Amino acid sequence: MKLSAKTGLIFLTISILISSVLAYENQLFPGVNFFNDQYIKGYKQPNIYDISSNPAFFRTAYSENLTVYQLSAQRQLNLYSRYFDPQNKDDIGLDLEWIKQLSRNSTLAAGVKYDRSFHNEVNRSLEKNYYDHYFALTDTTMGDIEYQGPQLSVLYNHELADQFLLGLEIDYGVERGLKDIYTECETILRNIDMRAGLGYQSADDKTYAGISARYFNRQGKYEAVKKYEDAFVKTWFGYHLYFPENPRSTNRKDDDREGYQLGVQFEKKNILNSGLGIRLSGDYGAQKNNTKVGRPTFTQPRGYWEREGYDLTGNIYYHKNGIHGQLFFNQCDFYDWASPKIYEVLVLENDQQINRVGSLINVEVFQPLELDAGFEIRSITTDYTEYVADFQYNEIRNENFLLLGVAYNLNSISSVNLRGSYSSLEPDFHWEGIDKINVMSLQAGYGRQFVFGKLDLNFIYQLSDLDNAEDNIEQFGISIMYRK
């Protein structure tokens, strides 16, 4: 629940509308999207809660009552699609969130989100995103799959004493997917994510320190009913090796995941009364996946996957004299190993490090006009080996992001904004034959202040141009948000 308590301008970033609906998948080290979560001036003031997700610091970031209603819709046309990608997708989301100050010492926040995602003409994949799973399930039929379900979030923040903070957060979601033709695969994901944190706040509100713990658990069930002879189900181990499941009327896959994270946080504000501050957050964690496949009444082990690593995030920020900016960095390093239980061997290893550095700045040119700019550079080092398939991928890939925006106040109650972005991505081996993806996005928005709240309307268009490919990927969408 990352909400802005400001009543000024707000820009919904491109990634809110165009990203796939994957919120039902718990991820170890989900990472901070600075262009999305860490807004400056007209969007969000950067804060330690958004970087660390330590619920103890929620009140320090959002100290006012707030209610948000948001409706968004988008379409993605995959004129170019990989073998297991859908030809196009339609996503609809409804998001309701509240922040309530119960007393001087207590804050309660809650959210309800409902998503519907239509994956049309899916190329034989029973997974929502085949390329994100080491142990995936596929068949030999093509059809449409609809995913839908709610997500609930509750956060409680309490000041134990004058300078100590306690926070608890629980997120729970359920998603059901159904394929419209045989194998008529049905998927059910049950998701729970719990965080607890303890924080310290100095008497002058300039120094913060905290510790946090996270536990998450996701249970996934996939059931495919066979009707035609060509609807054969396979379990994939990595990207190049599969095992054909025994012919039967119904195939069942159980995919259970659990993990934990331990984190520490520190922030120092207004250093030497200069408007300068520094913020750091570090996490260590691990997760494991168990996969079983077989009959609904008797499933057998198919694979085991473990991930372990650390994530370090920080930024140096400045807020003074109409200039609001930050330099940020992130390093995420993790190691995977996986074994298919059917063979009792080490099938793959993956050692990956992601280094990110970037900047965001907002400048008040004069009273009705604001300019925004940002960039991010990523270096991704991947050492991926599949032993049974005798495949190795050891590369360093680069990704570059550029953001420019302008906001103009038409009068005291209405404003317009225009934002553009450009990204240059070097994809990994899952995009065979594609050396680079160039992504260009444009967003236009209108905001109006009413007596009891503010309405924001945003439109987005994005084009992904792929080198060495005749076709491209297009996305467009709309978002309406009302907050009071």
Secondary structure, DSSP 8 states (H G I E B T S, - for coil): -------S-----HHHHHS---TTS--SS----HHHHS--TTS----HHHHH--GGGHHHH--S-EEEEEEEEEEEEESS--TTSEEEEEEEEEEEEEEEE-SSSEEEEEEEEEEEEEEEEEEEE-SSSGGG-SEEEEEEEEEEEEEEEEEEEEEEEEE-SSSEEEEEEEEEEEEEEEESSTEEEEEEEEEEEEEEEEEEE-TTS-EEEEEEEEEEEEEEEEEEE--STT---EEEETTTEEEE----SEEEEEEEEEEEEEEEEEEEEEETTTTEEEEEEEEEEEEEEEEEEEETTEEEEEEEEEEEEEEEEEEEEEEETTEEEEEEEEEEEEEEEEE-TTTTS--EEEEEEEEEEEEEEEEEEETTEEEEEEEEEEEEEEEEEETTTTEEEEEEEEEEEEEEEEEEESSSSEEEEEEEEEEEE---TTSTT---EEEEEEEEEEEEE-SS-EEEEEEEEEEEEETT-S-EEEEEEEEEEEE-
